[in-house]
Amino acid sequence: MATEIITTEEIPSPASVIFSNGYLDEIVENICSRTITWSSHVGADGLTDEQATTIAYIDKQSKRSKLEALSKDPSLYANIFGTIFTRITRADVLQSALALAADLIPADKTFTAALNSLPQICEPLGKLLDSEDEAIRLLAAKVVILLVIATDKPPVSIVQKMLDCSCQLSTCDDYKLKDLAAQSYGAILSVKCTRALFWAKITTYGPPLLEILRSGKGGLQLQYYTVLVFWLLSFELEPAEELNKRCDIIPIVLDIMKIAIKEKIIRVSVSLFYNLVTIAPEENIPALLVVSGLPVIKSMAQRKWTDAELESDLVTLSTTLQEAHDSMSTFDEYVSELTSGRLRWSPVHKSIDFWKRNVEQFKEDNWKLLKELAKVISTSSDNTVLAVASNDIGQVITELPEGLKVLQQMGTKTKIMEMMGHPDPDVKYQALKATQVFVARAFA
């Protein structure tokens, strides 16, 4: 592959995730059962006589004989495939060539390098990713990914194209295609330099994957490969810092861990948490504690596992979370809960003593924490969160009536008053109580 290069470096033990998919295997089997008359595609806009004879010969051979022939002149075969992908338009011919290339690329590094060195290989493969023929699209995707992961300098254009194609697959109703999408992402992201491209479009690529995890549909393999995508992202600093904030990934994966029956799903989930806690502890340790991750991790750390690394990571996570929990004050716990946006009716919310002792801290940094509560009111659709946030705002204004100005400026006072008509009775009740505080303290 040529031009527009991303710099890359080695990553820790990337997993191999290359299209272990029955649907694609079935497509390939049907294609391989057909015979292509390669000589029919000789001409100015097709193959040369020599190319047609060479590809026809290798097409009929056993896998072993194919590889023997390939090893003698990998550049010759790379050029033949390049010509087919560029010049041939017949669907059956393209299908056969793509299936053959996808079979040969993993088996011969020299042939793969020769394909990658073709100056224009990206352009025709990119066009094939847009083909109206599903078999061509999926097989072209497999070929592209095999080429991407075989080089430490994949071109930005083809990586971006492949990520976009994977996103399209992830939004399909067919779970076989969602499975291919997750595996495609996982394979691409095993190359470190591609993760920045994925992260730049996390608001596009992320939601379909998160929906797969939330729904629990599609089978264990799909669940595993989808968590794997986020694990690979978590090796990078910015995603490690922002993943939970932007995707709410910690509670989603924690719920998966609680009911997982396959050790490999628990393994990749723990590895994700290990990275998050190790690379970005300030952002992720409180987030794990807020969703009661400590008892889950401690319980799993006490079990026997076949994977020694899993056991080690669980012990490390358990110790780290326990130490963090032991050092946190009640107010620290409250701030973690607020920052996570997952407010729940823990005892502090109704503790008069808690509010009297800590309310002054809501004024600090230009009312930072009060503004955080106001943000929760304006952005959350969770009824419990809205009820608890309304309660907390009422508690703050009871002690600090001057905070009303902040709420008025942010539109939060009006929003809470509107929530007195909310269909949920608890939200309605807490909004009414907060509004009564607003009225009483406005004249204090």
C-alpha positions in Angstrom: 0.0 0.0 0.0 1.3 3.5 -0.8 1.2 7.1 0.3 -0.5 9.0 3.2 1.1 6.9 6.0 0.3 6.8 9.7 3.2 6.3 12.0 2.9 3.1 14.1 4.6 1.0 16.7 4.1 -2.4 18.3 1.3 -3.1 20.7 1.0 -5.5 23.6 -0.2 -8.9 22.5 -3.0 -8.0 20.0 -5.6 -10.7 19.6 -6.1 -12.5 16.3 -9.6 -11.8 15.0 -9.8 -12.6 11.4 -13.2 -13.5 10.2 -14.1 -16.6 12.1 -17.6 -16.4 10.6 -19.8 -19.2 9.3 -21.7 -16.9 7.0 -18.6 -15.8 5.2 -17.2 -19.3 5.1 -20.4 -20.5 3.4 -20.1 -17.7 0.8 -16.5 -18.8 0.1 -17.4 -22.4 -0.2 -20.1 -21.6 -2.8 -17.6 -19.5 -4.8 -14.9 -22.2 -4.7 -17.3 -24.8 -6.1 -17.5 -22.8 -9.4 -15.1 -22.9 -12.3 -13.8 -19.7 -13.8 -12.7 -19.7 -17.5 -9.8 -17.3 -17.0 -8.9 -17.2 -20.7 -12.3 -15.6 -21.4 -11.0 -12.4 -19.7 -7.9 -11.8 -21.9 -7.9 -8.5 -23.7 -6.8 -4.9 -23.6 -9.1 -4.2 -20.6 -8.4 -7.5 -18.9 -5.7 -10.0 -18.4 -2.7 -10.9 -20.6 -2.5 -14.4 -22.0 0.3 -15.2 -19.6 -1.7 -13.8 -16.6 -4.7 -15.8 -17.6 -2.7 -19.0 -18.0 -0.9 -18.5 -14.6 -4.0 -17.8 -12.6 -5.9 -20.6 -14.3 -3.1 -23.0 -13.3 -2.9 -22.0 -9.7 -6.7 -21.9 -9.3 -6.9 -25.7 -9.9 -4.1 -26.7 -7.6 -4.2 -27.9 -4.0 -3.4 -25.4 -1.2 0.1 -26.8 -0.9 0.8 -26.6 -4.6 -0.6 -23.1 -4.8 1.8 -21.9 -2.1 4.7 -23.7 -3.8 3.9 -21.8 -7.0 3.4 -18.6 -5.2 6.8 -18.8 -3.4 8.6 -18.9 -6.8 7.4 -15.5 -8.0 5.2 -13.7 -5.5 5.4 -10.4 -7.4 4.1 -12.0 -10.5 1.0 -13.2 -8.7 0.5 -9.9 -6.8 0.5 -8.1 -10.2 -2.1 -10.6 -11.5 -4.4 -10.0 -8.6 -3.9 -6.2 -8.9 -4.9 -6.4 -12.6 -8.0 -8.4 -11.8 -9.1 -6.0 -9.0 -8.5 -3.0 -11.3 -9.7 -4.2 -14.7 -12.2 -7.0 -14.3 -15.9 -6.1 -13.6 -17.5 -9.6 -13.8 -18.9 -10.4 -10.3 -18.1 -14.1 -10.4 -14.5 -13.5 -11.5 -14.0 -10.9 -8.8 -15.6 -13.2 -6.2 -13.2 -16.0 -7.1 -10.1 -13.8 -7.2 -11.0 -12.2 -3.8 -11.6 -15.6 -2.2 -8.3 -16.9 -3.6 -6.4 -13.9 -2.4 -7.9 -14.0 1.0 -6.8 -17.7 1.3 -3.3 -17.0 0.1 -2.4 -13.8 1.9 -2.2 -15.2 5.5 -0.1 -18.1 4.2 2.7 -16.2 2.4 4.2 -13.1 3.8 6.3 -12.4 0.7 3.2 -12.4 -1.5 1.4 -10.2 1.0 4.3 -7.7 1.0 4.2 -7.7 -2.8 0.5 -6.9 -2.8 1.0 -4.1 -0.3 3.8 -2.7 -2.4 1.5 -2.2 -5.5 1.2 1.6 -5.9 -2.5 1.5 -6.7 -3.9 -1.5 -4.8 -5.9 0.6 -2.4 -8.1 2.3 -5.0 -9.6 -0.7 -6.6 -10.1 -2.5 -3.3 -11.8 0.6 -1.9 -14.2 0.6 -4.9 -14.9 -3.1 -4.3 -15.9 -2.3 -0.7 -18.8 -0.3 -2.2 -19.9 -3.1 -4.6 -23.6 -3.8 -4.8 -22.6 -7.5 -4.6 -22.5 -8.6 -0.9 -20.0 -11.4 -1.5 -17.6 -9.0 -3.2 -18.0 -6.4 -0.4 -17.4 -8.9 2.3 -14.4 -10.6 0.6 -12.9 -7.3 -0.3 -13.2 -6.3 3.4 -11.3 -9.5 4.4 -8.6 -8.9 1.8 -8.2 -5.2 2.9 -8.0 -6.2 6.6 -5.4 -8.9 5.9 -3.3 -6.4 4.1 -3.7 -3.7 6.7 -2.6 -5.9 9.6 0.4 -7.2 7.6 2.0 -3.8 7.5 3.1 -1.3 10.2 2.3 1.6 7.9 -1.2 1.2 6.5 -2.5 4.1 4.4 -5.0 6.4 6.2 -7.5 6.3 3.3 -8.0 2.6 3.1 -8.1 2.2 6.9 -10.7 4.9 7.2 -12.7 3.3 4.4 -12.6 0.0 6.1 -13.7 1.5 9.4 -16.7 3.1 7.7 -17.6 -0.1 6.0 -17.4 -1.9 9.4 -19.7 0.7 10.9 -22.3 0.0 8.1 -22.2 -3.7 8.9 -22.6 -3.0 12.6 -25.9 -1.2 12.0 -27.4 -4.1 10.0 -30.3 -6.1 11.5 -28.5 -9.3 10.6 -26.4 -10.5 13.5 -24.0 -12.4 11.2 -23.0 -9.1 9.7 -22.7 -7.4 13.1 -20.4 -10.2 14.0 -18.3 -9.5 10.9 -18.3 -5.8 11.9 -16.9 -6.5 15.4 -14.3 -8.8 14.1 -13.3 -6.3 11.4 -12.9 -3.5 14.0 -10.9 -5.8 16.2 -8.5 -6.8 13.5 -7.9 -3.3 12.3 -7.5 -1.9 15.9 -4.8 -4.5 16.6 -2.6 -2.2 14.5 -1.9 0.6 17.0 -1.9 3.5 14.6 -5.5 2.9 13.4 -7.0 3.6 16.9 -6.7 7.3 16.5 -8.9 7.1 13.4 -11.5 5.1 15.2 -11.5 7.3 18.2 -11.9 10.4 16.1 -15.3 9.0 15.0 -16.3 7.3 18.3 -19.7 9.1 18.2 -20.4 7.3 14.9 -18.7 4.0 15.5 -19.4 3.6 19.2 -23.3 3.6 19.5 -24.0 0.5 17.4 -21.4 -1.5 19.3 -22.7 -0.3 22.7 -26.2 -1.4 21.5 -24.9 -4.9 20.8 -23.5 -5.1 24.3 -26.7 -3.7 26.0 -29.0 -6.0 24.0 -27.1 -9.2 24.8 -28.3 -10.5 21.5 -26.2 -12.2 18.7 -24.4 -14.8 20.7 -21.2 -15.1 22.9 -18.8 -14.7 20.0 -20.3 -11.3 19.1 -20.2 -10.2 22.7 -16.6 -11.2 23.0 -15.4 -9.4 19.9 -17.4 -6.3 20.7 -15.8 -6.0 24.2 -12.4 -6.7 22.4 -12.9 -3.5 20.3 -13.0 -1.4 23.5 -10.1 -3.3 25.1 -7.9 -2.4 22.1 -8.9 1.2 22.3 -8.1 1.3 26.0 -4.4 1.0 25.3 -4.4 4.6 24.2 -4.3 7.5 26.7 -7.2 9.7 25.5 -9.6 6.8 25.0 -8.7 5.4 28.4 -9.5 8.7 29.9 -12.7 9.4 28.0 -14.2 6.0 27.2 -16.4 5.7 30.2 -17.4 9.4 30.1 -18.4 9.2 26.5 -19.7 5.6 26.2 -20.6 4.6 29.8 -18.6 1.5 29.0 -17.7 0.5 32.7 -21.3 -0.3 33.9 -22.2 -2.0 30.6 -19.2 -4.4 30.7 -19.5 -4.9 34.4 -23.1 -6.2 33.8 -21.7 -8.5 31.1 -19.1 -9.9 33.5 -21.7 -10.6 36.2 -23.5 -13.1 34.0 -20.8 -14.3 31.6 -20.4 -18.0 31.3 -17.3 -18.0 29.1 -13.9 -17.3 30.7 -12.7 -15.6 27.6 -15.4 -12.9 27.9 -14.5 -12.4 31.5 -10.8 -12.3 30.5 -11.3 -9.5 27.9 -13.6 -7.6 30.2 -11.0 -7.7 33.1 -8.3 -6.7 30.7 -10.3 -3.7 29.6 -10.8 -2.6 33.3 -7.1 -3.3 34.0 -6.1 -0.9 31.2 -8.6 1.7 32.2 -7.5 1.7 35.9 -3.8 1.5 35.0 -3.6 4.1 32.3 -6.2 6.5 33.6 -6.8 5.8 37.3 -8.3 9.2 38.2 -11.1 8.9 35.7 -11.8 5.2 36.1 -11.3 4.0 39.6 -14.1 6.2 41.0 -16.3 5.2 38.1 -15.8 1.5 38.9 -16.5 2.1 42.6 -19.7 4.1 41.9 -21.2 1.1 40.0 -20.2 -1.3 42.8 -17.4 -2.8 40.8 -15.3 -3.6 43.9 -17.5 -6.5 45.2 -17.8 -8.0 41.7 -14.0 -7.9 41.2 -13.3 -9.2 44.7 -15.7 -12.1 44.2 -14.1 -13.1 40.9 -10.6 -12.7 42.4 -11.5 -15.5 44.9 -12.4 -17.9 42.1 -10.1 -20.4 40.3 -9.3 -19.6 36.7 -7.4 -21.5 34.0 -5.8 -18.3 32.9 -3.0 -17.2 35.3 -2.9 -13.7 33.8 -6.6 -13.3 34.5 -6.1 -14.3 38.1 -3.2 -11.9 38.5 -5.2 -9.0 36.9 -8.2 -9.7 39.1 -6.0 -9.6 42.3 -4.4 -6.3 41.1 -7.7 -4.7 40.3 -9.2 -5.9 43.6 -6.3 -4.5 45.6 -6.3 -1.2 43.7 -10.0 -0.6 44.1 -10.0 -1.6 47.8 -7.2 0.8 48.6 -9.0 3.6 46.7 -12.3 2.8 48.5 -10.6 2.8 51.9 -9.1 6.2 51.3 -12.2 7.9 50.1 -14.3 10.2 52.4 -18.1 10.2 52.2 -17.8 13.4 50.2 -15.3 11.9 47.8 -17.8 9.1 47.2 -20.5 11.6 46.5 -18.4 13.5 44.0 -17.5 10.3 42.2 -21.2 9.4 42.0 -22.1 12.9 40.7 -19.2 12.9 38.2 -20.3 9.6 36.8 -23.8 10.9 36.2 -25.2 7.8 37.8 -26.9 9.3 40.9 -28.7 6.8 43.1 -30.5 7.0 46.5 -27.4 6.3 48.6 -27.8 7.5 52.2 -25.9 10.8 51.8 -28.5 12.3 49.6 -31.0 12.5 52.5 -28.5 13.1 55.3 -29.0 16.6 56.7 -25.7 16.3 58.5 -23.9 15.5 55.2 -25.3 18.6 53.5 -24.5 20.9 56.5 -20.9 19.6 56.7 -20.2 19.7 52.9 -22.4 22.2 51.2 -19.8 24.9 51.2 -17.7 22.8 48.7 -20.5 23.3 46.2 -19.4 27.0 45.9 -15.8 26.2 45.1 -14.4 26.7 41.6 -17.2 29.0 40.6 -20.0 26.6 41.8 -18.5 23.7 39.9 -20.4 20.9 41.7 -23.7 22.8 41.5 -23.2 23.3 37.8 -22.5 19.6 37.5 -25.9 18.9 39.2 -27.5 21.3 36.8 -25.9 19.6 33.9 -27.3 16.2 35.1 -30.8 17.8 35.2 -30.5 19.0 31.6 -28.9 15.9 30.0 -30.2 12.8 31.9 -33.3 10.9 30.9 -33.1 8.5 33.8 -35.9 9.0 36.3 -33.9 8.1 39.4 -31.1 10.3 38.4 -33.5 13.2 37.8 -35.2 12.7 41.2 -31.9 12.5 43.1 -30.4 15.5 41.3 -33.5 17.5 42.1 -33.3 16.5 45.8 -29.6 17.5 45.9 -30.2 20.9 44.3 -32.9 21.5 46.8 -30.5 20.6 49.6 -27.8 23.0 48.3 -30.1 25.9 47.8 -31.6 25.4 51.3 -28.1 26.1 52.7 -26.8 28.4 50.0 -29.7 30.4 48.5 -27.2 32.5 46.5 -26.8 29.5 44.3 -30.2 30.3 42.8 -28.6 32.8 40.5 -26.4 30.1 39.0 -29.4 27.9 38.4 -31.4 30.7 36.8 -28.5 31.5 34.5 -28.2 27.9 33.4 -32.0 27.5 33.0 -32.0 24.7 35.6 -34.6 26.4 37.8 -37.1 26.6 35.0 -36.3 23.0 34.0 -37.0 21.7 37.5 -40.2 23.6 37.7 -41.3 22.1 34.5 -40.5 18.6 35.9 -43.4 19.1 38.4 -45.5 17.8 35.5 -43.2 14.8 35.0 -45.0 11.4 34.5 -42.7 9.7 37.1 -44.1 10.3 40.6 -40.7 10.5 42.3 -39.3 13.0 39.8 -42.5 15.0 40.2 -42.3 15.0 44.0 -38.6 15.9 44.2 -39.1 18.7 41.6 -42.0 20.0 43.7 -39.9 20.0 46.9 -37.0 21.7 45.1 -39.4 24.4 43.7 -40.7 25.0 47.1 -37.1 25.6 48.3 -36.6 28.0 45.4 -39.7 30.1 46.3 -38.8 30.1 50.0 -35.1 31.0 49.6 -35.8 33.6 46.9 -37.0 35.9 49.6 -34.5 34.8 52.3 
